Amino acid sequence: MISAAAAGGLFTWYALTDEVPSQFVDAAPYVTTLLVLALSAQRLRMPKANGMLYRKGQGK
């Protein structure tokens, strides 16, 4: 629902403007980086053996 509203707003803005403000062009790499980091961080999980002692030579 929210993404549809955002897409509609962006499409309307795109249809009504002839030129992209330079502030948006300058900020685009930073916004893209933040989005990629935020979306990829949702898949991170703690290791299964977190907190367990490790002794060299002892496997599963």
N, C-alpha and C positions, 0 to 999 in steps of 0.2 A: 504494500500500500504506500509506504513512504517512498520507496524507490520509483514507483509510478508517478507520484507527485513531483519528485525531483526531476525525473526525465521529462515530464510535461513542462515544467518550468524552464529547464535547459533548452528544450526545443523551441519554446516561445521566445526565449532570449535570443537564440540563434536566428530565428526567423526575422526578428525585429532589428537586429544590429548588422552593421556593415563592416565593423572593425572590432577586433579583440583588444581590450585595453592591455597596455604593456605590463601592468602589475600582474595580470593573470598569466601572461607568458613567462614572466620572471619567476613566479611562484610555482609553476607547473611541476618542475622536477622535485621540489620539496614535498609537495602534496602527494605526488605519485609514490615517492619513497615512503612516506608515512602510511599510505594506504597499503602498500605491499607488506611492510613490517607488521602492521596491525592485523592484516588478514592471515599472514603466515604464522603469527604467534598463537593463533587460536588452535593450531594443530599440535603444538608442543606438549609433550607429556613427560613426567618425571621418569627416570630410568627404573626398571623393575627392581634392580638390586640396590636402589638408593638407601643408604644407611646401613647396609650390611658390610661386615668386615671382609676384606679381600686378603687372602694369603696366596702368595705366588706358588703356582703349581697345583692349586686346588681348582678343579673345574666343576662342572655341573655334577 
